[in-house]
């Protein structure tokens, strides 16, 4: 385990660990770690934080960042004490975090077109990317010709 061989870490490893600990704090500040569908997953994460949260706090202290350790202690305590809803607001088959796009979101025409071509003709991504690159070259060529012809003589 990392915490057992903490003194063996070089400066780069300590920096990476610090970044990872800061990321862990950021993940828990808004109770985002509890946005799991289902009580079992929520309770499981709370048990995880009760067991491993203090270890993460001690690692931040050993790195020499007491303010990070204090913030982590507070955030992890809130996770452990939270009473999350038993069912998520958005019901779906996902068991982890997922993206909810706004209703105004529209996919680019080119993306939709390439996906339709791929589905309709069973084309691989490699073939589609080559066709797309050739089309891009063709349209740049046409654009350059039009620009050349429209310049005053």
Steps between C-alpha positions, in 0.01 A plus 500: 500500500615852424463630854729222629792603276436873517861588592626328182314741270712741299403863431308416181299225671418735786380765255281246320359385834425861596313554172306176552405601855385843382292330231345271760405806707348673198296189421348504849444873562151503346410151625537390138631165613151418626330546162469127451166347415399274781538495873748212492758693293451817706545315829797312356674824416428637845658189654799545270545862613471403869769235452741677264426870551719526812785330312476755218496783756815360667677483163421868437639585843815294438550684169505824699161641401298541821242729336428235235472239775254719693282556192505129421403414859201736476386379155541132586309552825211652306498200265493257791219689677284576194156349465471468123167431334429134453427540129666732249307779339602382151427132445713315248715191462827678596661406829749788510504868414375592155450806283161666466500729197275804482189486281652765272791269409524417131760274347704644214365412159832347396506270803143389442569443129807287564318294761209443259738393221679266734177339619343477155796353316689329778807713436781489748627807680830479311328515161273782612792703631682463167189602306452797731862608451464475121178701511673764710784524248252524214302781667821691581607463137164634377521787751849592377386490135203726576724740693748512211228558240329770703815712539508808281742467211 
